[in-house]
């Protein structure tokens, strides 16, 4: 290839790289703001006779996340807590939140790593790793978190 061809290709490659960086910045910027998801079960029961799961978080411009995640079963102990983490954009099906979920249940504070996959109007909460931390001690995961929640109006989330 003649040298003149290389000189023509360099500006094209630089322009392509800059366009890619701009697209990634736009994806990150699109993820900022408030996100609210929830579920109720059974769906046809009166509101005071339902299990409720609520998830709300805010994404800062730098991609950091903070929010609440509460599982409120009707006749069992509730699990209320906060999450802190970061977003990861650029996935084919949306974006992912990697977070540490710190919660209270049955008078005990626990901590778990979770991933939240956001696809359109759904948030899928999945456990990350093999252990759950209870009062600073790691225990093998027996029953992890796994929820599929629908987007809701943020006014419906009571939070903590």
Secondary structure as UniProt FT lines:
FT   HELIX           3..30
FT   STRAND          33..41
FT   TURN            43..44
FT   HELIX           47..49
FT   STRAND          51..59
FT   TURN            61..62
FT   STRAND          64..72
FT   TURN            74..75
FT   STRAND          79..91
FT   TURN            92..93
FT   STRAND          94..105
FT   TURN            106..107
FT   STRAND          108..119
FT   TURN            120..121
FT   STRAND          122..134
FT   TURN            135..136
FT   STRAND          137..140
FT   STRAND          146..151
FT   HELIX           154..156
//
